[in-house]
Amino acid sequence: MWLQLALLEIDVHVVRVASKDNIADLPSRGDYGMFDQIGAVWCAPSLDTVFMAADTWEVLQERWAALEH
């Protein structure tokens, strides 16, 4: 989503509203109980190794520059 906004040069103002009622925040809080209740399993996403490297920002800048041409 963020890449698409940048590519389309769309300005966005985002405000996070902290709420105990927002179930989408549960995994980020380490609360996986709801998954058990509905028979689902939480699997942590695996990131491409490039996102874990010290030079991630530089690599991403190069990729984004290549998309512009």
N, CA, C and O atoms as CSV, one atom per row, in Angstrom:
chain,resi,resn,atom,element,x,y,z
A,1,MET,N,N,0.820,-1.181,0.000
A,1,MET,CA,C,0.000,0.000,0.000
A,1,MET,C,C,0.873,1.257,0.000
A,1,MET,O,O,0.627,2.185,-0.770
A,2,TRP,N,N,1.883,1.285,0.855
A,2,TRP,CA,C,2.728,2.482,0.946
A,2,TRP,C,C,3.494,2.715,-0.345
A,2,TRP,O,O,3.660,3.859,-0.767
A,3,LEU,N,N,3.961,1.648,-0.975
A,3,LEU,CA,C,4.677,1.800,-2.240
A,3,LEU,C,C,3.748,2.362,-3.314
A,3,LEU,O,O,4.144,3.244,-4.075
A,4,GLN,N,N,2.525,1.860,-3.379
A,4,GLN,CA,C,1.570,2.353,-4.368
A,4,GLN,C,C,1.282,3.842,-4.159
A,4,GLN,O,O,1.221,4.607,-5.121
A,5,LEU,N,N,1.109,4.243,-2.914
A,5,LEU,CA,C,0.869,5.664,-2.630
A,5,LEU,C,C,2.048,6.512,-3.102
A,5,LEU,O,O,1.863,7.581,-3.684
A,6,ALA,N,N,3.256,6.025,-2.845
A,6,ALA,CA,C,4.444,6.770,-3.257
A,6,ALA,C,C,4.549,6.844,-4.783
A,6,ALA,O,O,4.838,7.902,-5.341
A,7,LEU,N,N,4.314,5.722,-5.443
A,7,LEU,CA,C,4.402,5.701,-6.909
A,7,LEU,C,C,3.361,6.616,-7.553
A,7,LEU,O,O,3.625,7.240,-8.580
A,8,LEU,N,N,2.192,6.689,-6.949
A,8,LEU,CA,C,1.133,7.548,-7.484
A,8,LEU,C,C,1.227,8.983,-6.976
A,8,LEU,O,O,0.393,9.827,-7.303
A,9,GLU,N,N,2.261,9.247,-6.168
A,9,GLU,CA,C,2.506,10.571,-5.588
A,9,GLU,C,C,1.278,11.103,-4.857
A,9,GLU,O,O,0.885,12.259,-5.015
A,10,ILE,N,N,0.685,10.223,-4.054
A,10,ILE,CA,C,-0.500,10.586,-3.278
A,10,ILE,C,C,-0.063,10.951,-1.861
A,10,ILE,O,O,0.635,10.181,-1.201
A,11,ASP,N,N,-0.474,12.116,-1.405
A,11,ASP,CA,C,-0.196,12.528,-0.032
A,11,ASP,C,C,-1.257,11.930,0.886
A,11,ASP,O,O,-2.455,12.035,0.620
A,12,VAL,N,N,-0.807,11.310,1.956
A,12,VAL,CA,C,-1.729,10.653,2.884
A,12,VAL,C,C,-1.383,11.076,4.304
A,12,VAL,O,O,-0.213,11.155,4.678
A,13,HIS,N,N,-2.401,11.340,5.071
A,13,HIS,CA,C,-2.224,11.618,6.494
A,13,HIS,C,C,-2.893,10.477,7.249
A,13,HIS,O,O,-4.099,10.268,7.122
A,14,VAL,N,N,-2.116,9.742,8.032
A,14,VAL,CA,C,-2.632,8.585,8.742
A,14,VAL,C,C,-2.533,8.843,10.241
A,14,VAL,O,O,-1.497,9.270,10.750
A,15,VAL,N,N,-3.612,8.578,10.916
A,15,VAL,CA,C,-3.627,8.699,12.374
A,15,VAL,C,C,-4.010,7.345,12.938
A,15,VAL,O,O,-5.058,6.797,12.598
A,16,ARG,N,N,-3.167,6.810,13.792
A,16,ARG,CA,C,-3.470,5.532,14.421
A,16,ARG,C,C,-4.309,5.802,15.656
A,16,ARG,O,O,-3.969,6.643,16.487
A,17,VAL,N,N,-5.391,5.087,15.758
A,17,VAL,CA,C,-6.267,5.217,16.920
A,17,VAL,C,C,-6.109,3.953,17.743
A,17,VAL,O,O,-6.579,2.882,17.358
A,18,ALA,N,N,-5.449,4.089,18.870
A,18,ALA,CA,C,-5.256,2.943,19.755
A,18,ALA,C,C,-6.579,2.570,20.392
A,18,ALA,O,O,-7.288,3.420,20.930
A,19,SER,N,N,-6.900,1.296,20.325
A,19,SER,CA,C,-8.174,0.851,20.878
A,19,SER,C,C,-8.075,-0.609,21.256
A,19,SER,O,O,-7.533,-1.413,20.498
A,20,LYS,N,N,-8.588,-0.959,22.408
A,20,LYS,CA,C,-8.629,-2.365,22.800
A,20,LYS,C,C,-9.645,-3.124,21.963
A,20,LYS,O,O,-9.613,-4.354,21.924
A,21,ASP,N,N,-10.547,-2.413,21.291
A,21,ASP,CA,C,-11.582,-3.048,20.477
A,21,ASP,C,C,-11.089,-3.416,19.082
A,21,ASP,O,O,-11.782,-4.135,18.363
A,22,ASN,N,N,-9.920,-2.946,18.685
A,22,ASN,CA,C,-9.405,-3.215,17.355
A,22,ASN,C,C,-8.716,-4.577,17.347
A,22,ASN,O,O,-7.560,-4.687,17.757
A,23,ILE,N,N,-9.419,-5.621,16.882
A,23,ILE,CA,C,-8.844,-6.967,16.926
A,23,ILE,C,C,-7.650,-7.112,15.988
A,23,ILE,O,O,-6.855,-8.038,16.148
A,24,ALA,N,N,-7.512,-6.222,15.019
A,24,ALA,CA,C,-6.368,-6.294,14.122
A,24,ALA,C,C,-5.065,-5.993,14.854
A,24,ALA,O,O,-3.991,-6.368,14.383
A,25,ASP,N,N,-5.148,-5.325,15.997
A,25,ASP,CA,C,-3.957,-5.004,16.781
A,25,ASP,C,C,-3.517,-6.141,17.688
A,25,ASP,O,O,-2.411,-6.100,18.227
A,26,LEU,N,N,-4.351,-7.149,17.870
A,26,LEU,CA,C,-4.023,-8.207,18.828
A,26,LEU,C,C,-2.676,-8.872,18.562
A,26,LEU,O,O,-1.883,-8.994,19.497
A,27,PRO,N,N,-2.373,-9.309,17.340
A,27,PRO,CA,C,-1.067,-9.944,17.123
A,27,PRO,C,C,0.107,-9.025,17.461
A,27,PRO,O,O,1.120,-9.489,17.983
A,28,SER,N,N,-0.015,-7.733,17.171
A,28,SER,CA,C,1.086,-6.821,17.489
A,28,SER,C,C,1.246,-6.648,18.992
A,28,SER,O,O,2.300,-6.217,19.461
A,29,ARG,N,N,0.207,-6.982,19.746
A,29,ARG,CA,C,0.285,-6.941,21.208
A,29,ARG,C,C,0.709,-8.291,21.788
A,29,ARG,O,O,0.813,-8.444,23.005
A,30,GLY,N,N,0.952,-9.270,20.908
A,30,GLY,CA,C,1.341,-10.600,21.375
A,30,GLY,C,C,0.160,-11.415,21.879
A,30,GLY,O,O,0.356,-12.406,22.583
A,31,ASP,N,N,-1.058,-11.021,21.535
A,31,ASP,CA,C,-2.261,-11.711,21.983
A,31,ASP,C,C,-2.783,-12.582,20.837
A,31,ASP,O,O,-3.351,-12.077,19.868
A,32,TYR,N,N,-2.582,-13.889,20.962
A,32,TYR,CA,C,-2.996,-14.814,19.911
A,32,TYR,C,C,-4.179,-15.677,20.350
A,32,TYR,O,O,-4.539,-16.625,19.653
A,33,GLY,N,N,-4.784,-15.363,21.488
A,33,GLY,CA,C,-5.889,-16.150,22.021
A,33,GLY,C,C,-7.067,-16.257,21.079
A,33,GLY,O,O,-7.693,-17.313,20.987
A,34,MET,N,N,-7.381,-15.176,20.374
A,34,MET,CA,C,-8.512,-15.200,19.464
A,34,MET,C,C,-8.315,-16.245,18.361
A,34,MET,O,O,-9.278,-16.875,17.922
A,35,PHE,N,N,-7.088,-16.424,17.922
A,35,PHE,CA,C,-6.818,-17.411,16.883
A,35,PHE,C,C,-7.198,-18.805,17.359
A,35,PHE,O,O,-7.805,-19.579,16.619
A,36,ASP,N,N,-6.834,-19.119,18.608
A,36,ASP,CA,C,-7.196,-20.424,19.171
A,36,ASP,C,C,-8.707,-20.584,19.224
A,36,ASP,O,O,-9.232,-21.657,18.926
A,37,GLN,N,N,-9.400,-19.532,19.599
A,37,GLN,CA,C,-10.856,-19.595,19.749
A,37,GLN,C,C,-11.565,-19.882,18.429
A,37,GLN,O,O,-12.619,-20.518,18.425
A,38,ILE,N,N,-11.013,-19.432,17.325
A,38,ILE,CA,C,-11.680,-19.660,16.034
A,38,ILE,C,C,-11.025,-20.788,15.241
A,38,ILE,O,O,-11.379,-21.030,14.087
A,39,GLY,N,N,-10.062,-21.482,15.867
A,39,GLY,CA,C,-9.416,-22.615,15.208
A,39,GLY,C,C,-8.379,-22.229,14.182
A,39,GLY,O,O,-8.031,-23.031,13.315
A,40,ALA,N,N,-7.879,-21.005,14.272
A,40,ALA,CA,C,-6.861,-20.532,13.321
A,40,ALA,C,C,-5.475,-20.644,13.961
A,40,ALA,O,O,-5.341,-20.810,15.174
A,41,VAL,N,N,-4.476,-20.551,13.132
A,41,VAL,CA,C,-3.097,-20.621,13.600
A,41,VAL,C,C,-2.365,-19.373,13.143
A,41,VAL,O,O,-2.434,-19.007,11.969
A,42,TRP,N,N,-1.665,-18.715,14.056
A,42,TRP,CA,C,-0.880,-17.527,13.717
A,42,TRP,C,C,0.485,-17.963,13.205
A,42,TRP,O,O,1.189,-18.725,13.868
A,43,CYS,N,N,0.852,-17.485,12.036
A,43,CYS,CA,C,2.167,-17.734,11.463
A,43,CYS,C,C,2.833,-16.383,11.229
A,43,CYS,O,O,2.329,-15.553,10.474
A,44,ALA,N,N,3.952,-16.178,11.875
A,44,ALA,CA,C,4.668,-14.915,11.706
A,44,ALA,C,C,5.141,-14.796,10.270
A,44,ALA,O,O,5.640,-15.768,9.703
A,45,PRO,N,N,4.995,-13.625,9.674
A,45,PRO,CA,C,5.445,-13.459,8.286
A,45,PRO,C,C,6.954,-13.566,8.183
A,45,PRO,O,O,7.677,-13.152,9.089
A,46,SER,N,N,7.421,-14.115,7.093
A,46,SER,CA,C,8.867,-14.167,6.871
A,46,SER,C,C,9.197,-13.099,5.838
A,46,SER,O,O,8.581,-13.032,4.774
A,47,LEU,N,N,10.159,-12.282,6.164
A,47,LEU,CA,C,10.558,-11.203,5.282
A,47,LEU,C,C,11.709,-11.623,4.393
A,47,LEU,O,O,12.546,-12.442,4.773
A,48,ASP,N,N,11.735,-11.060,3.224
A,48,ASP,CA,C,12.869,-11.236,2.342
A,48,ASP,C,C,14.110,-10.793,3.119
A,48,ASP,O,O,14.061,-9.806,3.853
A,49,THR,N,N,15.203,-11.505,2.963
A,49,THR,CA,C,16.409,-11.174,3.724
A,49,THR,C,C,16.902,-9.754,3.475
A,49,THR,O,O,17.601,-9.188,4.315
A,50,VAL,N,N,16.545,-9.167,2.327
A,50,VAL,CA,C,16.987,-7.804,2.046
A,50,VAL,C,C,16.434,-6.832,3.093
A,50,VAL,O,O,17.066,-5.814,3.379
A,51,PHE,N,N,15.283,-7.127,3.659
A,51,PHE,CA,C,14.689,-6.226,4.635
A,51,PHE,C,C,15.362,-6.320,6.002
A,51,PHE,O,O,15.118,-5.483,6.872
A,52,MET,N,N,16.193,-7.318,6.194
A,52,MET,CA,C,16.888,-7.476,7.470
A,52,MET,C,C,18.336,-6.977,7.402
A,52,MET,O,O,19.026,-6.930,8.420
A,53,ALA,N,N,18.781,-6.615,6.235
A,53,ALA,CA,C,20.164,-6.191,6.049
A,53,ALA,C,C,20.371,-4.756,6.529
A,53,ALA,O,O,19.437,-3.955,6.564
A,54,ALA,N,N,21.598,-4.456,6.894
A,54,ALA,CA,C,21.928,-3.118,7.390
A,54,ALA,C,C,21.725,-2.045,6.323
A,54,ALA,O,O,21.434,-0.895,6.649
A,55,ASP,N,N,21.876,-2.414,5.054
A,55,ASP,CA,C,21.749,-1.438,3.968
A,55,ASP,C,C,20.368,-1.462,3.313
A,55,ASP,O,O,20.223,-1.110,2.142
A,56,THR,N,N,19.366,-1.876,4.066
A,56,THR,CA,C,18.012,-2.009,3.522
A,56,THR,C,C,17.528,-0.740,2.849
A,56,THR,O,O,16.998,-0.796,1.739
A,57,TRP,N,N,17.696,0.389,3.486
A,57,TRP,CA,C,17.185,1.633,2.924
A,57,TRP,C,C,17.807,1.913,1.560
A,57,TRP,O,O,17.108,2.322,0.633
A,58,GLU,N,N,19.104,1.696,1.430
A,58,GLU,CA,C,19.773,1.941,0.162
A,58,GLU,C,C,19.266,0.988,-0.915
A,58,GLU,O,O,19.059,1.396,-2.058
A,59,VAL,N,N,19.067,-0.274,-0.558
A,59,VAL,CA,C,18.571,-1.259,-1.519
A,59,VAL,C,C,17.173,-0.878,-1.986
A,59,VAL,O,O,16.877,-0.945,-3.179
A,60,LEU,N,N,16.322,-0.483,-1.064
A,60,LEU,CA,C,14.964,-0.093,-1.433
A,60,LEU,C,C,14.953,1.151,-2.313
A,60,LEU,O,O,14.163,1.243,-3.252
A,61,GLN,N,N,15.818,2.094,-2.015
A,61,GLN,CA,C,15.905,3.302,-2.839
A,61,GLN,C,C,16.270,2.937,-4.276
A,61,GLN,O,O,15.719,3.500,-5.222
A,62,GLU,N,N,17.202,1.993,-4.438
A,62,GLU,CA,C,17.601,1.559,-5.776
A,62,GLU,C,C,16.439,0.881,-6.495
A,62,GLU,O,O,16.216,1.119,-7.682
A,63,ARG,N,N,15.697,0.035,-5.775
A,63,ARG,CA,C,14.550,-0.655,-6.384
A,63,ARG,C,C,13.485,0.347,-6.811
A,63,ARG,O,O,12.936,0.238,-7.907
A,64,TRP,N,N,13.190,1.315,-5.959
A,64,TRP,CA,C,12.169,2.308,-6.274
A,64,TRP,C,C,12.591,3.180,-7.448
A,64,TRP,O,O,11.772,3.538,-8.295
A,65,ALA,N,N,13.883,3.521,-7.489
A,65,ALA,CA,C,14.383,4.332,-8.617
A,65,ALA,C,C,14.227,3.568,-9.920
A,65,ALA,O,O,13.889,4.156,-10.947
A,66,ALA,N,N,14.468,2.262,-9.891
A,66,ALA,CA,C,14.339,1.443,-11.091
A,66,ALA,C,C,12.882,1.398,-11.567
A,66,ALA,O,O,12.627,1.307,-12.768
A,67,LEU,N,N,11.933,1.460,-10.637
A,67,LEU,CA,C,10.509,1.427,-11.002
A,67,LEU,C,C,10.077,2.700,-11.714
A,67,LEU,O,O,9.126,2.681,-12.495
A,68,GLU,N,N,10.755,3.788,-11.455
A,68,GLU,CA,C,10.383,5.070,-12.040
A,68,GLU,C,C,10.751,5.165,-13.514
A,68,GLU,O,O,10.236,6.030,-14.222
A,69,HIS,N,N,11.635,4.287,-13.988
A,69,HIS,CA,C,12.099,4.376,-15.387
A,69,HIS,C,C,11.420,3.389,-16.250
A,69,HIS,O,O,11.691,3.328,-17.450
